[in-house]
């Protein structure tokens, strides 16, 4: 159990020891640390330049170096001490030193950013744009430690205080925000700087009053000091507390979203490779990349419903899937692809052989056709005319039979075979095949030869012939038969053997 009375006695003895502090020496030391001179301006310039370069490079070590040499702690402690002692002259000197230091630091920061090729906000820069209640608590504790170290002349702790309070980096971030035109960055960093400044100053005031600086103040002045300090802390605490609440809510939402995405990715046998979470008003906007071996339709909608139920806030998820596979599947696919290529190659080789055989047959056919005669196609493929050569060796009857064989049943192609020029066959016509009117009867054997002659004359476009017979009756009968088919015949009686009738070209 803690002995409370003994504890309070120790605190009282600690405070009594503080009465032996040389207050004049302390005030002189504080006044010297807040003096506005060339050394102060040089250290502000160097500290701000180092801090900004560390922020642009995202280097924590360089930023800490700027904290160690920053002289802003002196004027801030002097401001708190002047508030405790109601020394308005010292307060004015401290505020002047602070104003000059802040203006000089901002000018240096803006100038460096404007000439720097690096103007992207790094994590170290963004980390100083959202102050919270924790930053206020750090500043209060740092101010108490700094004031205690200054009053008791325990200077060895000032290094830790400088690192903790980090006055110069937020000020450099303000210059970065102004130079890049980002009001959000400049405003957030300025609020953090003012939080540190006021918290350290008020904490220094409290420590100074604890050590009985300003004991000559009236009760009214003491009440005014207390009210100012309390009001200052309240004004700082409210927005910082709200900011802390928002950050905590955002962190909870991000953890919930990340957990849901990781669980869904694990169930799908994949993983989330990239994730970005932003807020658009009350809506959480999430952009994620899922690495998986196959497509999972509807996953984004399921995750949206799950997260919205957990958070009670709307979510807009854009889930981009990148398909991956393992080495075994790749090997299997490669083997299947190789077999498929072999099958395709075999089919192509067989098709090439068949095509070569068809080409050979077509070549033989073309040569055969060319040997027999000329083959003409006209009327868009609707008319075929085959003009036979003498070397084909086909007489009129064979040529006529070839034309009949070339016709296709049910087809609409007109096929004509033109026989080679040759002597017309002799017609054997007996008197029994002529009726009383001098006309050859229908079924007479001579009509077969006459039909071949008429067919050949039509293919040759011949309309005039000579008919020679042993007597006029046979010649006139043949001429009449040909005349009925559009062929004019000149009949002559010649000495021929028996029933032979000759038909010749004029």
LINZI-V372617 format. One record per residue. N is the residue number from 1. RES is the residue in one letter. SS is DSSP state (H for helix, E for strand, L for the rest). PSI is psi in radians with two decimals (none if undefined). Layout:
<<N	RES	SS	PSI> <N	RES	SS	PSI>>
//
This chain:
<<1	X	L	2.49> <2	X	L	2.26> <3	X	L	1.66> <4	X	H	-0.80> <5	X	H	-0.71> <6	X	H	-0.66> <7	X	H	-0.78> <8	X	H	-0.59> <9	X	H	-0.71> <10	X	H	-0.71> <11	X	H	-0.70> <12	X	H	-0.77> <13	X	H	-0.67> <14	X	H	-0.69> <15	X	H	-0.64> <16	X	H	-0.69> <17	X	H	-0.56> <18	X	H	-0.30> <19	X	H	-0.30> <20	X	H	0.10> <21	X	L	2.42> <22	X	L	1.63> <23	X	H	-0.64> <24	X	H	-0.73> <25	X	H	-0.68> <26	X	H	-0.79> <27	X	H	-0.65> <28	X	H	-0.69> <29	X	H	-0.74> <30	X	H	-0.71> <31	X	H	-0.64> <32	X	H	-0.66> <33	X	H	-0.38> <34	X	L	0.19> <35	X	L	2.38> <36	X	L	1.77> <37	X	L	-3.03> <38	X	H	-0.67> <39	X	H	-0.76> <40	X	H	-0.83> <41	X	H	-0.73> <42	X	H	-0.78> <43	X	H	-0.64> <44	X	H	-0.78> <45	X	H	-0.84> <46	X	H	-0.77> <47	X	H	-0.74> <48	X	H	-0.75> <49	X	H	-0.78> <50	X	H	-0.76> <51	X	H	-0.79> <52	X	H	-0.71> <53	X	H	-0.66> <54	X	H	-0.66> <55	X	H	-0.74> <56	X	H	-0.57> <57	X	H	-0.06> <58	X	L	0.71> <59	X	L	1.97> <60	X	H	-0.67> <61	X	H	-0.75> <62	X	H	-0.67> <63	X	H	-0.73> <64	X	H	-0.66> <65	X	H	-0.67> <66	X	H	-0.64> <67	X	H	-0.66> <68	X	H	-0.54> <69	X	H	-0.02> <70	X	L	2.28> <71	X	L	0.12> <72	X	H	-0.35> <73	X	H	-0.62> <74	X	H	-0.93> <75	X	H	-0.57> <76	X	H	-0.75> <77	X	H	-0.68> <78	X	H	-0.63> <79	X	H	-0.77> <80	X	H	-0.69> <81	X	H	-0.70> <82	X	H	-0.57> <83	X	H	-0.61> <84	X	H	-0.61> <85	X	H	-0.02> <86	X	L	0.73> <87	X	L	1.62> <88	X	H	-0.45> <89	X	H	-0.80> <90	X	H	-0.64> <91	X	H	-0.72> <92	X	H	-0.72> <93	X	H	-0.71> <94	X	H	-0.77> <95	X	H	-0.64> <96	X	H	-0.78> <97	X	H	-0.72> <98	X	H	-0.79> <99	X	H	-0.77> <100	X	H	-0.76> <101	X	H	-0.75> <102	X	H	-0.80> <103	X	H	-0.75> <104	X	H	-0.74> <105	X	H	-0.75> <106	X	H	-0.72> <107	X	H	-0.78> <108	X	H	-0.78> <109	X	H	-0.79> <110	X	H	-0.76> <111	X	H	-0.75> <112	X	H	-0.73> <113	X	H	-0.69> <114	X	H	-0.58> <115	X	H	-0.07> <116	X	L	2.45> <117	X	L	-0.27> <118	X	L	1.91> <119	X	L	0.36> <120	X	L	2.45> <121	X	L	2.03> <122	X	L	2.91> <123	X	H	-0.63> <124	X	H	-0.61> <125	X	H	-0.84> <126	X	H	-0.51> <127	X	L	-0.19> <128	X	L	0.39> <129	X	L	-0.03> <130	X	L	1.30> <131	X	L	2.58> <132	X	L	-3.10> <133	X	H	-0.50> <134	X	H	-0.67> <135	X	H	-0.64> <136	X	H	-0.74> <137	X	H	-0.70> <138	X	H	-0.76> <139	X	H	-0.68> <140	X	H	-0.87> <141	X	H	-0.68> <142	X	H	-0.68> <143	X	H	-0.71> <144	X	H	-0.78> <145	X	H	-0.72> <146	X	H	-0.74> <147	X	H	-0.72> <148	X	H	-0.78> <149	X	H	-0.63> <150	X	H	-0.76> <151	X	H	-0.74> <152	X	L	-0.02> <153	X	L	0.54> <154	X	L	1.26> <155	X	H	-0.28> <156	X	H	-0.31> <157	X	H	-0.11> <158	X	H	-0.46> <159	X	H	-0.84> <160	X	H	-0.66> <161	X	H	-0.74> <162	X	H	-0.72> <163	X	H	-0.71> <164	X	H	-0.75> <165	X	H	-0.64> <166	X	L	1.12> <167	X	H	-0.69> <168	X	H	-0.73> <169	X	H	-0.78> <170	X	H	-0.66> <171	X	H	-0.67> <172	X	H	-0.62> <173	X	H	-0.60> <174	X	H	-0.82> <175	X	H	-0.67> <176	X	H	-0.79> <177	X	H	-0.69> <178	X	H	-0.76> <179	X	H	-0.62> <180	X	H	-0.01> <181	X	L	0.41> <182	X	L	1.75> <183	X	H	-0.55> <184	X	H	-0.79> <185	X	H	-0.82> <186	X	H	-0.75> <187	X	H	-0.76> <188	X	H	-0.77> <189	X	H	-0.65> <190	X	H	-0.66> <191	X	H	-0.69> <192	X	H	-0.74> <193	X	H	-0.78> <194	X	H	-0.60> <195	X	H	-0.84> <196	X	H	-0.76> <197	X	H	-0.91> <198	X	H	-0.69> <199	X	H	-0.72> <200	X	H	-0.75> <201	X	H	-0.82> <202	X	H	-0.68> <203	X	H	-0.69> <204	X	H	-0.64> <205	X	H	-0.76> <206	X	H	-0.79> <207	X	H	-0.72> <208	X	H	-0.72> <209	X	H	-0.56> <210	X	H	-0.68> <211	X	L	0.38> <212	X	L	0.54> <213	X	L	2.37> <214	X	L	0.53> <215	X	L	-0.28> <216	X	L	-0.04> <217	X	L	2.62> <218	X	L	2.82> <219	X	H	-0.58> <220	X	H	-0.72> <221	X	H	-0.70> <222	X	H	-0.73> <223	X	H	-0.67> <224	X	H	-0.68> <225	X	H	-0.85> <226	X	H	-0.76> <227	X	H	-0.71> <228	X	H	-0.76> <229	X	H	-0.81> <230	X	H	-0.78> <231	X	H	-0.71> <232	X	H	-0.79> <233	X	H	-0.66> <234	X	H	-0.80> <235	X	H	-0.61> <236	X	H	-0.61> <237	X	H	-0.65> <238	X	H	-1.00> <239	X	H	-0.61> <240	X	H	-0.65> <241	X	H	-0.71> <242	X	H	-0.69> <243	X	H	-0.70> <244	X	H	-0.68> <245	X	H	-0.75> <246	X	H	-0.72> <247	X	H	-0.70> <248	X	H	-0.73> <249	X	H	-0.70> <250	X	H	-0.70> <251	X	H	-0.72> <252	X	H	-0.76> <253	X	H	-0.74> <254	X	H	-0.69> <255	X	H	-0.71> <256	X	H	-0.79> <257	X	H	-0.78> <258	X	H	-0.73> <259	X	H	-0.76> <260	X	H	-0.73> <261	X	H	-0.75> <262	X	H	-0.70> <263	X	H	-0.78> <264	X	H	-0.69> <265	X	H	-0.70> <266	X	H	-0.72> <267	X	H	-0.55> <268	X	L	0.01> <269	X	L	0.45> <270	X	L	-2.78> <271	X	E	2.75> <272	X	E	2.09> <273	X	E	-0.42> <274	X	E	2.47> <275	X	E	2.27> <276	X	E	2.24> <277	X	E	2.17> <278	X	E	2.96> <279	X	E	2.33> <280	X	E	1.51> <281	X	L	-2.10> <282	X	L	-0.03> <283	X	E	2.28> <284	X	E	2.10> <285	X	E	2.09> <286	X	E	2.29> <287	X	E	2.03> <288	X	E	2.67> <289	X	E	2.16> <290	X	E	2.19> <291	X	E	2.04> <292	X	E	2.83> <293	X	L	-0.26> <294	X	L	2.88> <295	X	L	2.46> <296	X	L	1.58> <297	X	L	2.49> <298	X	L	0.02> <299	X	H	-0.71> <300	X	H	-0.74> <301	X	H	-0.69> <302	X	H	-0.73> <303	X	H	-0.70> <304	X	H	-0.82> <305	X	H	-0.72> <306	X	H	-0.82> <307	X	H	-0.71> <308	X	H	-0.62> <309	X	H	-0.64> <310	X	H	-0.68> <311	X	H	-0.47> <312	X	L	0.34> <313	X	L	2.64> <314	X	L	2.64> <315	X	E	2.37> <316	X	E	1.92> <317	X	E	2.24> <318	X	E	1.84> <319	X	E	1.98> <320	X	E	2.17> <321	X	E	2.29> <322	X	E	2.04> <323	X	E	2.30> <324	X	L	3.06> <325	X	L	2.95> <326	X	L	3.04> <327	X	H	-0.61> <328	X	H	-0.78> <329	X	H	-0.67> <330	X	H	-0.75> <331	X	H	-0.74> <332	X	H	-0.74> <333	X	H	-0.67> <334	X	H	-0.70> <335	X	H	-0.75> <336	X	H	-0.70> <337	X	H	-0.66> <338	X	H	-0.76> <339	X	H	-0.69> <340	X	H	-0.71> <341	X	H	-0.70> <342	X	H	-0.74> <343	X	H	-0.75> <344	X	H	-0.72> <345	X	H	-0.72> <346	X	H	-0.74> <347	X	H	-0.72> <348	X	H	-0.70> <349	X	H	-0.76> <350	X	H	-0.71> <351	X	H	-0.66> <352	X	H	-0.69> <353	X	H	-0.80> <354	X	H	-0.69> <355	X	H	-0.70> <356	X	H	-0.70> <357	X	H	-0.75> <358	X	H	-0.70> <359	X	H	-0.70> <360	X	H	-0.78> <361	X	H	-0.74> <362	X	H	-0.65> <363	X	H	-0.75> <364	X	H	-0.76> <365	X	H	-0.75> <366	X	H	-0.73> <367	X	H	-0.71> <368	X	H	-0.78> <369	X	H	-0.74> <370	X	H	-0.56> <371	X	H	-0.67> <372	X	H	-0.55> <373	X	E	-3.03> <374	X	E	2.40> <375	X	E	1.95> <376	X	E	2.43> <377	X	E	2.31> <378	X	E	3.12> <379	X	L	0.71> <380	X	L	0.57> <381	X	L	0.05> <382	X	L	-0.22> <383	X	E	2.29> <384	X	E	2.27> <385	X	E	2.12> <386	X	E	1.91> <387	X	E	1.92> <388	X	E	2.55> <389	X	L	2.85> <390	X	H	-0.60> <391	X	H	-0.16> <392	X	H	-0.49> <393	X	L	0.46> <394	X	L	2.25> <395	X	L	-3.04> <396	X	H	-0.73> <397	X	H	-0.73> <398	X	H	-0.68> <399	X	H	-0.71> <400	X	H	-0.67> <401	X	H	-0.63> <402	X	H	-0.70> <403	X	H	-0.73> <404	X	H	-0.66> <405	X	H	-0.44> <406	X	H	-0.28> <407	X	L	2.43> <408	X	L	2.30> <409	X	L	2.31> <410	X	L	0.00> <411	X	L	2.84> <412	X	L	0.49> <413	X	L	2.20> <414	X	E	2.08> <415	X	E	2.24> <416	X	E	2.33> <417	X	E	2.13> <418	X	E	1.97> <419	X	L	2.73> <420	X	L	2.57> <421	X	L	2.28> <422	X	L	2.93> <423	X	L	2.38> <424	X	L	2.53> <425	X	L	2.68> <426	X	L	2.36> <427	X	E	2.20> <428	X	E	1.93> <429	X	L	2.00> <430	X	L	2.86> <431	X	H	-0.41> <432	X	H	-0.34> <433	X	H	0.10> <434	X	E	2.25> <435	X	L	-3.07> <436	X	L	-0.38> <437	X	L	0.01> <438	X	L	0.43> <439	X	L	2.43> <440	X	E	2.29> <441	X	L	2.80> <442	X	L	-0.85> <443	X	L	0.30> <444	X	L	2.45> <445	X	L	-0.46> <446	X	H	-0.35> <447	X	H	-0.50> <448	X	H	-0.80> <449	X	H	-0.68> <450	X	H	-0.65> <451	X	H	-0.72> <452	X	H	-0.70> <453	X	H	-0.81> <454	X	H	-0.67> <455	X	H	-0.74> <456	X	H	-0.74> <457	X	H	-0.65> <458	X	H	-0.69> <459	X	H	-0.51> <460	X	H	-0.07> <461	X	L	0.70> <462	X	L	2.25> <463	X	L	-0.09> <464	X	E	2.29> <465	X	E	2.97> <466	X	E	2.37> <467	X	E	2.19> <468	X	E	2.25> <469	X	E	2.88> <470	X	L	-0.40> <471	X	L	2.81> <472	X	H	-0.58> <473	X	H	-0.81> <474	X	H	-0.75> <475	X	H	-0.76> <476	X	H	-0.62> <477	X	H	-0.74> <478	X	H	-0.71> <479	X	H	-0.70> <480	X	H	-0.71> <481	X	H	-0.74> <482	X	H	-0.66> <483	X	H	-0.58> <484	X	L	-0.26> <485	X	L	0.34> <486	X	L	0.33> <487	X	L	2.10> <488	X	E	2.36> <489	X	E	2.35> <490	X	E	2.09> <491	X	E	2.37> <492	X	E	2.51> <493	X	E	2.15> <494	X	L	2.91> <495	X	L	1.83> <496	X	L	2.92> <497	X	L	2.20> <498	X	L	-2.26> <499	X	L	0.16> <500	X	E	2.33> <501	X	E	2.18> <502	X	E	2.42> <503	X	E	2.13> <504	X	E	2.86> <505	X	E	2.61> <506	X	L	none>>
//
